[in-house]
Amino acid sequence: MKRTLCGGVIAAMLAGCAAPGGYQDTGRGEQGGSQAGNAAAGAAVGAVAGCVLAKALGKKCAEGAAVGAALGAAIGWTTYSEKVAPAQAVNAEAQREGLTVPRNEIRLKDYQVYSTAGTVRSGGEPVKVVGEIKLYGQATRVPEVVQSMTLYKANGEKASDTPQIARVEKIDGAGQYRAVGVYKIPRGMEQGQYTVQSVLLLDGREVARRSAMFQVAEHGDGREAFMAQR
């Protein structure tokens, strides 16, 4: 079932309310793209999230946007995104799979998330978590696509206070997009397995949820082919 978030992007990682509907959850690179400063991109996305949250609470959008901007600016990840396949290719793929390409809507066809490294060392070594997004359809209006990632320890506890929330840039309609979140493993980070839970939103509505795993080790070489995904 498709879930509508009570608190927009921020609530994607918190306990929220679900509304009935149809939920699409079909399951499956790095340079170029749009490299965005965390403060600017985070503030913009935070404002959107705050606005959605404000509406859910019956408040004015401007009030929520101000709060959301402050929250978004606190994001600690580095993010960038790029378009890697044109609309024609994804729409043709959808048709081959028996899907009807809508004429006045952009829909999610597929969303997969994976880590580019199996094992990383603590102390500043980065791990990249990649979201592969396929959108199909035809529409003059371009949807706002947001990817939110939260890091969890093996015991289920959150490993970071703030989720990585970023608007996927370069969206110009249907096509395949690659959204990358880069997280630098801090010195002293507890060794063990970590899970990144990622939520994808179209126009503030959750359309897919995925997870990827990686290992933090004191002397890991990062070369293991461990790109687990769910």
ZILINWO-V574633 format. One record per backbone hydrogen bond with DSSP energy under -0.5 kcal/mol. NH is the residue of the N-H (numbers start at 0). CO is the residue of the C=O. If there is no record, write none. Layout:
BEGIN
[[NH;CO] [NH;CO]]
END
This chain:
BEGIN
[[2;205] [4;2] [4;203] [7;4] [9;6] [10;6] [11;8] [12;9] [13;10] [22;20] [23;21] [24;22] [33;80] [34;32] [35;33] [35;78] [40;36] [41;37] [42;38] [43;39] [44;40] [45;41] [46;42] [47;43] [48;44] [49;45] [50;46] [51;47] [52;48] [53;49] [54;50] [55;51] [56;52] [57;54] [58;53] [63;59] [64;60] [65;61] [66;62] [67;63] [68;64] [69;65] [70;66] [71;67] [72;68] [73;70] [74;71] [77;181] [78;35] [79;179] [80;33] [81;177] [83;81] [83;175] [84;175] [89;85] [90;86] [91;87] [92;88] [93;89] [94;90] [95;91] [96;92] [97;94] [98;93] [100;98] [101;99] [104;137] [106;104] [106;135] [108;133] [109;133] [110;25] [111;131] [113;129] [115;127] [117;223] [119;214] [121;216] [122;184] [123;184] [124;120] [126;182] [128;126] [128;180] [129;113] [129;127] [130;178] [131;111] [131;129] [132;130] [132;176] [133;109] [134;132] [134;174] [135;106] [137;101] [137;104] [142;140] [144;142] [145;200] [146;165] [147;198] [148;163] [149;196] [151;194] [152;156] [153;192] [155;152] [158;150] [159;150] [163;148] [164;162] [165;146] [167;144] [168;166] [170;167] [174;134] [175;84] [176;132] [177;81] [178;130] [178;176] [179;79] [179;177] [180;128] [181;77] [182;126] [182;180] [183;181] [184;124] [184;182] [185;183] [188;185] [191;215] [193;213] [194;151] [195;211] [196;149] [196;194] [197;195] [197;209] [198;147] [199;207] [200;145] [201;204] [202;143] [202;200] [204;201] [205;2] [206;199] [207;199] [209;197] [211;195] [212;227] [213;193] [214;117] [215;191] [216;119] [216;214] [219;216] [225;223] [226;224] [229;210]]
END
